[in-house]
Amino acid sequence: MLRDITLGQYYQTDSIIHRLDSRVKIMATMLFIISLFMVKNFIGYIAAGLFLVAIIRISHVPFKFMIKGMKAILFLLIITVGFNLFLTPGEPLITLWKLTITREGVVLAVSMAIRLSFLIIGSSIMTLTTTPNNLTDGMEALLNPLKKIKVPVHEIAMMMSIALRFIPILLEETDKIMKAQIARGADFESGNLIRKAKNLVPLLVPLFISAFRRANDLAMAMEARCYRGGENRTKMKPLKYYKRDYLAYVITFAYLAFVISVGRVFLKI
């Protein structure tokens, strides 16, 4: 299950999405997420889904690899759907003991499940097609205007990039620790929810120790290389916009305008 999480990983292949400027991919991801919260009907979700499928096909990232990452948020999806399904007031459809499923609850639960799934997949595409270095440079470039008010832009971008990059590393470390403790007789599956939570304590302690050790090693490596942040720091590969980047901006804004307009038209109907 832990190995199925794709967020933070980089899938190396050759595609036009991989060659896009990192600033374009960050902005496109943000606009796509914004569009998901502006969708008001299922026609908009269909448009978002078709746009997402097209991007996945163009990126040359295997669709099975993308869907595999959804297994990690299955529990979160179930909780989200359950709360919206049973706790949303409206026209009753089915009554189970003291719980009532309403028509409005079904609609809200389905829309929230679609929205959350699209959000995770859309964010994963950005990390799967962008190296950590390019991601850091893109974040720093987009946040660059904040330097005028003394915001440490480079440090913030670096921390975000390192945190994102450490996700697959810590997941792999967790998987190794879990397998080692299972071999020694640990049980992470049996018992109720409280019992399972207590069984995770022996797993969290070595995981935190490993995380702090890796952080210390990274800090010492950066210090040994005389790393001093973004002041007067040049880049071996400076970011530069090409025609494909401007075209990607146009397509993204056209998609956003289409989703908004479709939502308004169908709401009037």
Secondary structure, DSSP 8 states (H G I E B T S, - for coil): -GGG--TT-------HHHHS-HHHHHHHHHHHHHHHHH--SHHHHHHHHHHHHHHHHHHT--HHHHHHGGGGGHHHHHHHHHHHHHH--SSEEEEETTEEEEHHHHHHHHHHHHHHHHHHHHHHHHHHTS-HHHHHHHHHHHTGGGGGGT--HHHHHHHHHHHHHHHHHHHHHHHHHHHHHHHTT--SSSS-HHHHHHHTHHHHHHHHHHHHHHHHHHHHHHHHTT--TTTT---SS-----HHHHHHHHHHHHHHHHHHHHHHHHHH-
